[in-house]
Amino acid sequence: MWGWLKRWAEKPAAVAEKGKPGHVVSRADILAWREAARRPLWLPLTQAGQSDTNPNRFGGTPSLAAGETWPCCQTCGAVMPLFLQLDTGSLPTGAPLAKEGSAGLLQLFGCRQKSCLAFTQDGSALARVLPVAPRYPTYSTVRTAVLAPNTITGWQAETQEPTSDEWDEANGQLPPDFTDDDDAVDYPWFRNGRSRDKLGGWPDWVQFPEYSTCRVCERPHTLVFQLESEENLDFVFGDVGTAYLTYCAQHPDELTFSWQCS
């Protein structure tokens, strides 16, 4: 006679609604999301050496105007070599910083001392956008190791879908058997199991998504530039890792630099 009470006590668990946490989305849903989230990217075409007329480069010496300084590491005090320099006004249409109309000179410096990490969070790296002004390659009067320069002579345009690492599980859970199937595929921006230097696109996270948030509006950053160890920049991030320069699209001068390795 107490069967009804037992059945009442054993009510089945509620099934999550589609689009709510707990709902398992279909593979078709994931593929549609990936296609809709496709982003443009540009692979740099380079030539060894530093140009006197083209400011876009990896390594070399920074272009500075009167009164501008070659930055030092806030952790150890050493002069930091230039990692990357880009004239944002010359970047391809739709590229990060170019689409916000942030005319200026993007510069990225990082400390190469073994005791430092080359992160902007601790001051052992610096990313900045200088206003438009006449500038010329500058050589520091303080001893610093200048990294071998590679001038960016052009860009190869591609598009990239996000991987499932970027999926927000607030929109539902991935199918248990879902895989990106990307590890066995070579793309122009990912070859022989390694990422490549690129402007824009999605970060190729070595470990997991690790976005900074804007200090002004608290929105998550998006990728400006990805640097791979020893491709165009003669530098190794940790154990042959990959580095990420990110920014806030609403506040383009809010820049962060970090890296990951396996």
ChimeraX attribute file (.defattr): number of C-alpha atoms within 10 A of each C-alpha:
attribute: neighborCount
match mode: 1-to-1
recipient: residues
	/A:1	5
	/A:2	6
	/A:3	8
	/A:4	9
	/A:5	9
	/A:6	10
	/A:7	10
	/A:8	9
	/A:9	9
	/A:10	9
	/A:11	8
	/A:12	8
	/A:13	6
	/A:14	6
	/A:15	9
	/A:16	12
	/A:17	11
	/A:18	12
	/A:19	14
	/A:20	15
	/A:21	14
	/A:22	16
	/A:23	18
	/A:24	19
	/A:25	17
	/A:26	14
	/A:27	14
	/A:28	9
	/A:29	11
	/A:30	18
	/A:31	16
	/A:32	11
	/A:33	15
	/A:34	18
	/A:35	12
	/A:36	11
	/A:37	12
	/A:38	14
	/A:39	17
	/A:40	16
	/A:41	24
	/A:42	22
	/A:43	21
	/A:44	20
	/A:45	13
	/A:46	17
	/A:47	15
	/A:48	13
	/A:49	15
	/A:50	20
	/A:51	17
	/A:52	10
	/A:53	8
	/A:54	13
	/A:55	24
	/A:56	26
	/A:57	29
	/A:58	29
	/A:59	25
	/A:60	25
	/A:61	25
	/A:62	26
	/A:63	21
	/A:64	18
	/A:65	15
	/A:66	9
	/A:67	5
	/A:68	10
	/A:69	12
	/A:70	18
	/A:71	19
	/A:72	20
	/A:73	23
	/A:74	17
	/A:75	16
	/A:76	13
	/A:77	12
	/A:78	17
	/A:79	22
	/A:80	24
	/A:81	25
	/A:82	28
	/A:83	28
	/A:84	26
	/A:85	25
	/A:86	19
	/A:87	21
	/A:88	23
	/A:89	16
	/A:90	14
	/A:91	19
	/A:92	18
	/A:93	10
	/A:94	14
	/A:95	19
	/A:96	26
	/A:97	26
	/A:98	18
	/A:99	15
	/A:100	14
	/A:101	12
	/A:102	20
	/A:103	18
	/A:104	19
	/A:105	23
	/A:106	20
	/A:107	21
	/A:108	25
	/A:109	27
	/A:110	26
	/A:111	28
	/A:112	21
	/A:113	15
	/A:114	8
	/A:115	10
	/A:116	17
	/A:117	20
	/A:118	26
	/A:119	19
	/A:120	20
	/A:121	13
	/A:122	13
	/A:123	19
	/A:124	26
	/A:125	28
	/A:126	25
	/A:127	24
	/A:128	17
	/A:129	21
	/A:130	18
	/A:131	11
	/A:132	14
	/A:133	11
	/A:134	9
	/A:135	14
	/A:136	15
	/A:137	16
	/A:138	14
	/A:139	15
	/A:140	16
	/A:141	7
	/A:142	9
	/A:143	9
	/A:144	14
	/A:145	15
	/A:146	18
	/A:147	16
	/A:148	18
	/A:149	23
	/A:150	22
	/A:151	24
	/A:152	23
	/A:153	14
	/A:154	15
	/A:155	16
	/A:156	13
	/A:157	14
	/A:158	16
	/A:159	14
	/A:160	19
	/A:161	16
	/A:162	20
	/A:163	18
	/A:164	15
	/A:165	13
	/A:166	13
	/A:167	16
	/A:168	11
	/A:169	16
	/A:170	11
	/A:171	15
	/A:172	19
	/A:173	17
	/A:174	20
	/A:175	13
	/A:176	7
	/A:177	6
	/A:178	11
	/A:179	12
	/A:180	12
	/A:181	8
	/A:182	11
	/A:183	12
	/A:184	10
	/A:185	10
	/A:186	13
	/A:187	14
	/A:188	14
	/A:189	18
	/A:190	15
	/A:191	13
	/A:192	10
	/A:193	12
	/A:194	16
	/A:195	23
	/A:196	22
	/A:197	22
	/A:198	24
	/A:199	24
	/A:200	25
	/A:201	25
	/A:202	23
	/A:203	26
	/A:204	22
	/A:205	20
	/A:206	15
	/A:207	11
	/A:208	11
	/A:209	12
	/A:210	14
	/A:211	17
	/A:212	19
	/A:213	18
	/A:214	21
	/A:215	12
	/A:216	10
	/A:217	10
	/A:218	10
	/A:219	16
	/A:220	15
	/A:221	22
	/A:222	22
	/A:223	22
	/A:224	25
	/A:225	24
	/A:226	25
	/A:227	25
	/A:228	23
	/A:229	21
	/A:230	15
	/A:231	13
	/A:232	25
	/A:233	21
	/A:234	16
	/A:235	19
	/A:236	16
	/A:237	19
	/A:238	16
	/A:239	10
	/A:240	15
	/A:241	20
	/A:242	26
	/A:243	26
	/A:244	24
	/A:245	22
	/A:246	27
	/A:247	27
	/A:248	25
	/A:249	20
	/A:250	13
	/A:251	17
	/A:252	20
	/A:253	17
	/A:254	18
	/A:255	25
	/A:256	26
	/A:257	25
	/A:258	20
	/A:259	21
	/A:260	18
	/A:261	14
	/A:262	9
